Amino acid sequence: MPRREQHTLLNALPLVRFTPHTPVDLEQIFAEYDETLTRGWAYSAGEYNLHSEVISAPIMLGSRPKGAISVVRISEKRIGRAALEAYVPALLQSTEEFSATLSFRLASAQDESN
């Protein structure tokens, strides 16, 4: 997504701090977004709920994200990013398969309508 579109979307929303870990600084948000794009998945710890850790990867339709699959762990004791990273290969495989299925179904539906 172009940076201009990112700015438009984020400026249209109130940036609310749910926990002390919630990013509300646009530069920090953009830096995390860029890192996520490079990696292909996101990590969050305590940003919305103090006791949550999350890894997420996008479901793509063409070159655009249309959703995400997330693995969420909620516990008062965090296991840390490294421990959750063990699940990243399965997460990425799941999102790739889901993206392929979604693309196939959309193409099939378009063929049927023609």
DSSP file (Angstrom, degrees, kcal/mol; ACC not computed):
  #  RESIDUE AA STRUCTURE BP1 BP2  ACC     N-H-->O    O-->H-N    N-H-->O    O-->H-N    TCO  KAPPA ALPHA  PHI   PSI    X-CA   Y-CA   Z-CA
    1    1 A M              0   0    0      0, 0.0     5,-0.1     0, 0.0    63,-0.0   0.000 360.0 360.0 360.0 129.9    0.0    0.0    0.0
    2    2 A P     >  -     0   0    0      0, 0.0     4,-2.1     0, 0.0     3,-0.4  -0.256 360.0-118.5 -60.5 147.4    1.5    3.4   -0.9
    3    3 A R  H  > S+     0   0    0      1,-0.2     4,-2.8     2,-0.2     5,-0.2   0.854 114.2  57.9 -56.5 -37.3    2.6    5.6    2.0
    4    4 A R  H  > S+     0   0    0      1,-0.2     4,-2.3     2,-0.2    -1,-0.2   0.916 107.2  47.1 -60.6 -42.9    0.1    8.3    0.9
    5    5 A E  H  > S+     0   0    0     -3,-0.4     4,-2.5     2,-0.2    -1,-0.2   0.877 110.5  53.1 -66.2 -37.6   -2.8    5.7    1.3
    6    6 A Q  H  X S+     0   0    0     -4,-2.1     4,-2.8     2,-0.2     5,-0.3   0.939 109.6  48.3 -60.4 -47.6   -1.4    4.6    4.7
    7    7 A H  H  X S+     0   0    0     -4,-2.8     4,-2.7     1,-0.2     5,-0.2   0.921 110.7  51.2 -59.2 -44.8   -1.4    8.2    5.8
    8    8 A T  H  X S+     0   0    0     -4,-2.3     4,-1.0     1,-0.2    -1,-0.2   0.932 113.2  44.8 -59.1 -47.5   -5.0    8.8    4.6
    9    9 A L  H  < S+     0   0    0     -4,-2.5     3,-0.5     1,-0.2     4,-0.4   0.935 116.9  43.7 -63.5 -47.4   -6.2    5.6    6.5
   10   10 A L  H >< S+     0   0    0     -4,-2.8     3,-0.9     1,-0.2    -2,-0.2   0.852 110.9  53.7 -71.2 -33.3   -4.4    6.4    9.7
   11   11 A N  H 3< S+     0   0    0     -4,-2.7    -1,-0.2    -5,-0.3    -2,-0.2   0.709 103.1  59.2 -72.9 -17.8   -5.2   10.0    9.8
   12   12 A A  T 3< S+     0   0    0     -4,-1.0    -1,-0.2    -3,-0.5    -2,-0.2   0.593 102.2  65.4 -83.0 -10.9   -8.9    9.1    9.4
   13   13 A L  S <  S-     0   0    0     -3,-0.9     2,-0.4    -4,-0.4     0, 0.0  -0.847  87.6-115.5-113.1 146.1   -8.8    7.1   12.6
   14   14 A P        -     0   0    0      0, 0.0     2,-1.0     0, 0.0    -2,-0.1  -0.667  28.3-133.1 -74.2 131.9   -8.2    8.2   16.2
   15   15 A L        -     0   0    0     -2,-0.4     2,-0.4     9,-0.1     9,-0.1  -0.766  31.4-170.0 -88.4 102.7   -5.0    6.6   17.4
   16   16 A V        -     0   0    0     -2,-1.0     2,-0.9     7,-0.1    -3,-0.0  -0.791  20.9-137.7-101.7 132.4   -6.0    5.3   20.8
   17   17 A R        +     0   0    0     -2,-0.4    31,-0.1     1,-0.2     7,-0.1  -0.797  25.5 172.8 -89.7 106.5   -3.6    3.9   23.4
   18   18 A F  S    S+     0   0    0     -2,-0.9    -1,-0.2    29,-0.5    30,-0.1   0.815  71.5   2.6 -81.6 -33.5   -5.2    0.7   24.8
   19   19 A T  S >  S-     0   0    0     28,-0.5     3,-1.6    30,-0.1    -1,-0.1  -0.871  87.2 -93.5-140.8 172.0   -2.1   -0.2   26.8
   20   20 A P  T 3  S+     0   0    0      0, 0.0    27,-0.1     0, 0.0    26,-0.0   0.692 125.3  56.5 -62.3 -15.5    1.3    1.3   27.5
   21   21 A H  T 3  S+     0   0    0     25,-0.6    26,-0.2     2,-0.1    24,-0.2   0.440  77.2 113.3 -96.2  -1.4    2.5   -0.8   24.5
   22   22 A T    <   -     0   0    0     -3,-1.6     2,-0.4    24,-0.2    25,-0.1  -0.587  67.1-131.7 -74.3 121.4    0.1    0.5   21.9
   23   23 A P        +     0   0    0      0, 0.0    -7,-0.1     0, 0.0    -2,-0.1  -0.588  38.3 160.2 -74.1 131.1    1.9    2.5   19.2
   24   24 A V        +     0   0    0     -2,-0.4     2,-0.6    -9,-0.1    -9,-0.1   0.367  45.2  99.0-126.6  -2.7    0.3    5.8   18.6
   25   25 A D     >  -     0   0    0      1,-0.1     4,-2.5     2,-0.0     3,-0.3  -0.786  67.5-144.5 -88.1 123.3    3.2    7.6   16.9
   26   26 A L  H  > S+     0   0    0     -2,-0.6     4,-2.9     1,-0.2     5,-0.2   0.865  98.6  53.5 -58.4 -39.1    2.8    7.5   13.1
   27   27 A E  H  > S+     0   0    0      2,-0.2     4,-2.2     1,-0.2    -1,-0.2   0.908 110.7  46.8 -64.1 -40.2    6.6    7.1   12.5
   28   28 A Q  H  > S+     0   0    0     -3,-0.3     4,-2.4     2,-0.2    -2,-0.2   0.912 112.7  50.1 -65.1 -42.4    6.7    4.1   14.8
   29   29 A I  H  X S+     0   0    0     -4,-2.5     4,-2.4     1,-0.2    -2,-0.2   0.925 112.1  46.9 -62.2 -44.9    3.6    2.6   13.2
   30   30 A F  H  X S+     0   0    0     -4,-2.9     4,-2.7     2,-0.2    -1,-0.2   0.883 110.8  52.3 -66.0 -37.8    5.1    3.1    9.7
   31   31 A A  H  X S+     0   0    0     -4,-2.2     4,-2.1    -5,-0.2    -2,-0.2   0.919 111.8  45.9 -63.3 -43.0    8.5    1.6   10.8
   32   32 A E  H  X S+     0   0    0     -4,-2.4     4,-2.3     2,-0.2    -2,-0.2   0.890 112.2  51.9 -65.9 -38.8    6.7   -1.5   12.2
   33   33 A Y  H  X S+     0   0    0     -4,-2.4     4,-2.5     2,-0.2    -2,-0.2   0.926 109.8  48.5 -61.9 -45.8    4.6   -1.7    9.0
   34   34 A D  H  X S+     0   0    0     -4,-2.7     4,-2.1     1,-0.2    -2,-0.2   0.900 111.7  49.5 -62.9 -40.9    7.7   -1.6    6.8
   35   35 A E  H  X S+     0   0    0     -4,-2.1     4,-2.3     1,-0.2     5,-0.2   0.900 110.4  51.2 -63.6 -40.7    9.4   -4.3    9.0
   36   36 A T  H  X>S+     0   0    0     -4,-2.3     4,-3.4     2,-0.2     5,-0.6   0.907 108.4  51.4 -63.5 -42.7    6.3   -6.4    8.6
   37   37 A L  H  <5S+     0   0    0     -4,-2.5    -1,-0.2     1,-0.2    -2,-0.2   0.915 111.3  47.8 -59.9 -43.3    6.3   -6.0    4.8
   38   38 A T  H  <5S+     0   0    0     -4,-2.1    -2,-0.2     1,-0.2    -1,-0.2   0.915 119.8  37.7 -64.2 -43.8    9.9   -7.1    4.7
   39   39 A R  H  <5S-     0   0    0     -4,-2.3    -2,-0.2     2,-0.2    -1,-0.2   0.849 100.7-131.1 -76.7 -37.2    9.3  -10.2    6.9
   40   40 A G  T  <5S+     0   0    0     -4,-3.4     2,-0.3     1,-0.2    -3,-0.2   0.452  79.4  59.6  94.6   2.3    5.9  -11.1    5.6
   41   41 A W  S   <S-     0   0    0     -5,-0.6     2,-0.3    -6,-0.2    -1,-0.2  -0.978  72.1-128.4-155.8 161.9    4.3  -11.4    9.0
   42   42 A A  E     -A   56   0A   0     14,-3.0    14,-1.9    -2,-0.3     2,-0.4  -0.831   9.1-158.1-118.3 153.3    3.7   -9.2   12.1
   43   43 A Y  E     +A   55   0A   0     -2,-0.3     2,-0.4    12,-0.2    12,-0.2  -0.990  12.2 178.5-127.8 139.0    4.3   -9.6   15.8
   44   44 A S  E     -A   54   0A   0     10,-2.3    10,-2.8    -2,-0.4     2,-0.4  -0.999   8.2-171.2-140.0 139.1    2.5   -7.8   18.6
   45   45 A A  E    S-A   53   0A   0     -2,-0.4     8,-0.2     8,-0.2     5,-0.1  -0.927  73.1 -25.1-134.8 110.8    2.9   -8.1   22.3
   46   46 A G  S    S+     0   0    0      6,-2.7   -25,-0.6    -2,-0.4   -24,-0.2   0.694  88.9 129.5  69.0  21.1    0.5   -6.3   24.7
   47   47 A E  S    S+     0   0    0      5,-0.2   -28,-0.5   -26,-0.2   -29,-0.5   0.848  89.1  10.3 -78.2 -33.4   -0.6   -3.7   22.2
   48   48 A Y  S    S+     0   0    0      1,-0.4     2,-0.4   -30,-0.1    -1,-0.1   0.729 142.6  24.5-110.5 -38.4   -4.4   -4.2   22.7
   49   49 A N  S >  S-     0   0    0      3,-0.1     3,-2.1     1,-0.1    -1,-0.4  -0.999  74.0-136.3-129.3 127.9   -4.5   -6.5   25.7
   50   50 A L  T 3  S+     0   0    0     -2,-0.4    -1,-0.1     1,-0.3    -3,-0.0   0.775 104.1  48.8 -55.6 -27.5   -1.6   -6.5   28.1
   51   51 A H  T 3  S+     0   0    0     -5,-0.1    24,-2.7    -6,-0.1     2,-0.4   0.204  93.3  99.6-101.1  15.7   -1.6  -10.3   28.3
   52   52 A S  E <   - B   0  74A   0     -3,-2.1    -6,-2.7    22,-0.2     2,-0.4  -0.804  42.7-175.7-109.6 146.5   -1.7  -11.1   24.5
   53   53 A E  E     -AB  45  73A   0     20,-2.4    20,-3.0    -2,-0.4     2,-0.4  -0.994  17.6-175.8-130.6 137.3    1.0  -12.0   22.1
   54   54 A V  E     -AB  44  72A   0    -10,-2.8   -10,-2.3    -2,-0.4     2,-0.4  -0.991  21.7-168.8-139.8 138.9    0.1  -12.3   18.4
   55   55 A I  E     +AB  43  71A   0     16,-2.0    16,-2.9    -2,-0.4     2,-0.3  -0.989  22.7 178.2-118.9 140.3    1.7  -13.3   15.1
   56   56 A S  E     -AB  42  70A   0    -14,-1.9   -14,-3.0    -2,-0.4    14,-0.2  -0.973  15.3-170.1-140.5 151.1   -0.3  -12.5   11.9
   57   57 A A  E     - B   0  69A   0     12,-2.0    12,-2.3    -2,-0.3   -16,-0.1  -0.990  30.1-106.0-140.5 148.6    0.2  -12.9    8.2
   58   58 A P  E     - B   0  68A   0      0, 0.0     2,-0.6     0, 0.0    10,-0.3  -0.382  12.7-138.1 -78.3 149.6   -1.9  -11.4    5.4
   59   59 A I  E     - B   0  67A   0      8,-2.4     7,-3.6    -2,-0.1     8,-1.0  -0.941  34.2-153.2 -97.4 120.2   -4.4  -13.2    3.1
   60   60 A M  E     - B   0  65A   0     -2,-0.6     2,-0.5    35,-0.3    43,-0.2  -0.732  25.5-169.0-104.5 145.1   -3.7  -11.8   -0.3
   61   61 A L  E >  S- B   0  64A   0      3,-2.8     3,-1.5    -2,-0.3     2,-0.4  -0.924  79.2 -44.3-125.2 103.7   -5.9  -11.4   -3.3
   62   62 A G  T 3  S-     0   0    0     -2,-0.5    41,-0.0     1,-0.2    -2,-0.0  -0.626 123.0 -27.0  69.2-127.2   -3.5  -10.4   -6.1
   63   63 A S  T 3  S+     0   0    0     -2,-0.4    -1,-0.2    -3,-0.1    -3,-0.0   0.293 122.7  87.2-101.4   9.6   -1.1   -7.8   -4.6
   64   64 A R  E <  S-B   61   0A   0     -3,-1.5    -3,-2.8   -63,-0.0     2,-0.3  -0.897  77.3-121.4-114.6 137.7   -3.6   -6.5   -2.0
   65   65 A P  E     +B   60   0A   0      0, 0.0    -5,-0.2     0, 0.0     3,-0.1  -0.576  28.4 175.3 -72.5 135.5   -4.2   -7.8    1.5
   66   66 A K  E     -     0   0A   0     -7,-3.6     2,-0.3    -2,-0.3    -6,-0.2   0.414  63.7 -29.2-118.9  -3.9   -7.9   -8.9    2.0
   67   67 A G  E     -B   59   0A   0     -8,-1.0    -8,-2.4     2,-0.0     2,-0.3  -0.956  61.7-119.2 176.4-167.1   -7.7  -10.3    5.5
   68   68 A A  E     -B   58   0A   0    -10,-0.3     2,-0.5    -2,-0.3   -12,-0.0  -0.991   5.5-137.2-155.6 156.1   -5.3  -12.0    7.9
   69   69 A I  E     -B   57   0A   0    -12,-2.3   -12,-2.0    -2,-0.3     2,-0.4  -0.983  30.1-170.0-114.4 132.5   -4.8  -15.2    9.9
   70   70 A S  E     -B   56   0A   0     -2,-0.5     2,-0.5   -14,-0.2   -14,-0.2  -0.930  22.1-150.7-125.3 146.8   -3.5  -14.7   13.4
   71   71 A V  E     -B   55   0A   0    -16,-2.9   -16,-2.0    -2,-0.4     2,-0.4  -0.981  25.7-167.6-111.7 118.8   -2.2  -16.9   16.2
   72   72 A V  E     -B   54   0A   0     -2,-0.5     2,-0.5   -18,-0.2   -18,-0.2  -0.907  12.0-170.9-114.8 133.3   -3.0  -15.3   19.5
   73   73 A R  E     -B   53   0A   0    -20,-3.0   -20,-2.4    -2,-0.4     2,-0.5  -0.990   4.6-169.6-121.1 125.6   -1.6  -16.4   22.9
   74   74 A I  E     +B   52   0A   0     -2,-0.5     2,-0.3   -22,-0.2   -22,-0.2  -0.964  28.5 127.0-118.7 121.0   -3.2  -14.9   26.0
   75   75 A S        -     0   0    0    -24,-2.7    -2,-0.1    -2,-0.5     4,-0.1  -0.966  63.3-120.4-164.6 151.4   -1.4  -15.4   29.3
   76   76 A E  S    S+     0   0    0     -2,-0.3     2,-0.6     1,-0.1   -24,-0.1   0.734 106.3  60.6 -70.0 -19.9   -0.1  -13.4   32.2
   77   77 A K  S    S-     0   0    0    -26,-0.1    -1,-0.1    -3,-0.0     2,-0.1  -0.930  84.6-143.1-111.3 113.7    3.3  -14.8   31.4
   78   78 A R        -     0   0    0     -2,-0.6    -2,-0.1     1,-0.1   -26,-0.0  -0.426   8.3-157.6 -72.9 146.5    4.6  -14.0   27.9
   79   79 A I        -     0   0    0      1,-0.1     4,-0.4    -2,-0.1    -1,-0.1   0.626  45.0-124.4 -96.4 -17.2    6.6  -16.6   26.1
   80   80 A G     >  -     0   0    0      1,-0.1     4,-1.7     2,-0.1     3,-0.3   0.042  22.4 -75.3  93.9 159.8    8.3  -14.1   23.8
   81   81 A R  H  > S+     0   0    0      1,-0.2     4,-2.2     2,-0.2    -1,-0.1   0.884 123.6  58.0 -59.9 -43.5    8.7  -13.4   20.2
   82   82 A A  H  > S+     0   0    0      1,-0.2     4,-0.5     2,-0.2    -1,-0.2   0.892 106.6  48.9 -59.0 -40.6   11.3  -16.2   19.6
   83   83 A A  H >4 S+     0   0    0     -4,-0.4     3,-0.9    -3,-0.3    -1,-0.2   0.899 112.4  47.7 -66.8 -40.0    8.9  -18.9   20.9
   84   84 A L  H >< S+     0   0    0     -4,-1.7     3,-2.2     1,-0.2     4,-0.3   0.813  97.8  70.9 -70.1 -28.7    6.0  -17.6   18.7
   85   85 A E  H >< S+     0   0    0     -4,-2.2     3,-1.3     1,-0.3    -1,-0.2   0.740  82.2  73.2 -60.7 -21.4    8.3  -17.5   15.7
   86   86 A A  T << S+     0   0    0     -3,-0.9     4,-0.3    -4,-0.5    -1,-0.3   0.770  96.9  50.3 -61.6 -24.3    8.3  -21.3   15.7
   87   87 A Y  T <> S+     0   0    0     -3,-2.2     4,-2.3    -4,-0.2    -1,-0.3   0.518  84.8  91.6 -90.9  -7.0    4.7  -21.1   14.4
   88   88 A V  H <> S+     0   0    0     -3,-1.3     4,-3.1    -4,-0.3     5,-0.3   0.902  80.9  54.3 -60.5 -45.3    5.5  -18.7   11.6
   89   89 A P  H  > S+     0   0    0      0, 0.0     4,-2.2     0, 0.0    -1,-0.2   0.926 112.6  43.9 -56.6 -43.6    6.2  -21.4    8.9
   90   90 A A  H  > S+     0   0    0     -4,-0.3     4,-2.2     2,-0.2    -2,-0.2   0.889 113.8  51.7 -66.6 -38.5    2.8  -23.0    9.5
   91   91 A L  H  X S+     0   0    0     -4,-2.3     4,-2.4     2,-0.2     5,-0.2   0.940 111.4  46.0 -62.0 -47.9    1.1  -19.6    9.6
   92   92 A L  H  X S+     0   0    0     -4,-3.1     4,-2.4     1,-0.2    -2,-0.2   0.883 111.5  51.8 -65.4 -38.1    2.7  -18.5    6.3
   93   93 A Q  H  X S+     0   0    0     -4,-2.2     4,-2.4    -5,-0.3    -1,-0.2   0.917 110.5  49.8 -62.4 -41.7    1.7  -21.9    4.7
   94   94 A S  H  X S+     0   0    0     -4,-2.2     4,-2.6     1,-0.2    -2,-0.2   0.919 112.1  46.1 -63.5 -44.5   -1.9  -21.4    5.9
   95   95 A T  H  X S+     0   0    0     -4,-2.4     4,-2.7     2,-0.2   -35,-0.3   0.880 112.2  51.3 -69.2 -35.7   -2.1  -17.8    4.5
   96   96 A E  H  X S+     0   0    0     -4,-2.4     4,-2.3     2,-0.2    -2,-0.2   0.928 112.9  45.5 -64.7 -43.6   -0.6  -18.9    1.2
   97   97 A E  H  X S+     0   0    0     -4,-2.4     4,-2.4     2,-0.2    -2,-0.2   0.911 114.3  48.2 -65.4 -42.1   -3.1  -21.7    0.9
   98   98 A F  H  X S+     0   0    0     -4,-2.6     4,-2.8     2,-0.2    -2,-0.2   0.918 111.5  50.5 -64.4 -42.8   -6.0  -19.5    1.9
   99   99 A S  H  X S+     0   0    0     -4,-2.7     4,-2.5     2,-0.2    -2,-0.2   0.913 111.2  48.5 -61.1 -43.2   -4.9  -16.8   -0.6
  100  100 A A  H  X S+     0   0    0     -4,-2.3     4,-2.5     2,-0.2    -1,-0.2   0.911 112.5  48.4 -64.0 -42.4   -4.6  -19.4   -3.4
  101  101 A T  H  X S+     0   0    0     -4,-2.4     4,-2.8     2,-0.2     5,-0.2   0.924 112.2  48.9 -63.1 -44.7   -8.1  -20.8   -2.6
  102  102 A L  H  X S+     0   0    0     -4,-2.8     4,-2.4     1,-0.2    -2,-0.2   0.919 112.6  47.7 -61.8 -44.5   -9.6  -17.3   -2.5
  103  103 A S  H  X S+     0   0    0     -4,-2.5     4,-2.4   -43,-0.2    -1,-0.2   0.907 113.0  48.9 -63.1 -42.2   -8.0  -16.4   -5.8
  104  104 A F  H  X S+     0   0    0     -4,-2.5     4,-2.7     2,-0.2    -2,-0.2   0.926 112.2  47.6 -63.6 -45.8   -9.2  -19.6   -7.4
  105  105 A R  H  X S+     0   0    0     -4,-2.8     4,-2.5     2,-0.2    -2,-0.2   0.896 112.4  49.3 -65.1 -39.4  -12.8  -19.2   -6.1
  106  106 A L  H  X S+     0   0    0     -4,-2.4     4,-2.2    -5,-0.2    -1,-0.2   0.926 112.5  47.7 -64.5 -43.6  -12.9  -15.6   -7.3
  107  107 A A  H  X S+     0   0    0     -4,-2.4     4,-2.2     2,-0.2    -2,-0.2   0.905 112.5  49.6 -63.7 -40.7  -11.6  -16.6  -10.7
  108  108 A S  H  X S+     0   0    0     -4,-2.7     4,-2.2     2,-0.2    -2,-0.2   0.906 110.4  50.0 -63.8 -42.1  -14.1  -19.5  -10.9
  109  109 A A  H  X S+     0   0    0     -4,-2.5     4,-1.5     1,-0.2    -1,-0.2   0.885 111.0  49.3 -64.5 -38.5  -17.0  -17.2   -9.9
  110  110 A Q  H  X S+     0   0    0     -4,-2.2     4,-0.7     2,-0.2    -1,-0.2   0.892 110.0  51.2 -68.0 -38.8  -16.0  -14.7  -12.6
  111  111 A D  H >< S+     0   0    0     -4,-2.2     3,-0.7     1,-0.2    -2,-0.2   0.900 109.1  51.2 -63.1 -40.3  -15.8  -17.4  -15.2
  112  112 A E  H 3< S+     0   0    0     -4,-2.2    -1,-0.2     1,-0.2    -2,-0.2   0.820 107.0  53.4 -67.0 -31.0  -19.3  -18.6  -14.3
  113  113 A S  H 3<        0   0    0     -4,-1.5    -1,-0.2     1,-0.2    -2,-0.2   0.640 360.0 360.0 -80.4 -12.5  -20.7  -15.1  -14.6
  114  114 A N    <<        0   0    0     -4,-0.7    -1,-0.2    -3,-0.7    -2,-0.2   0.451 360.0 360.0 -90.0 360.0  -19.3  -14.7  -18.1
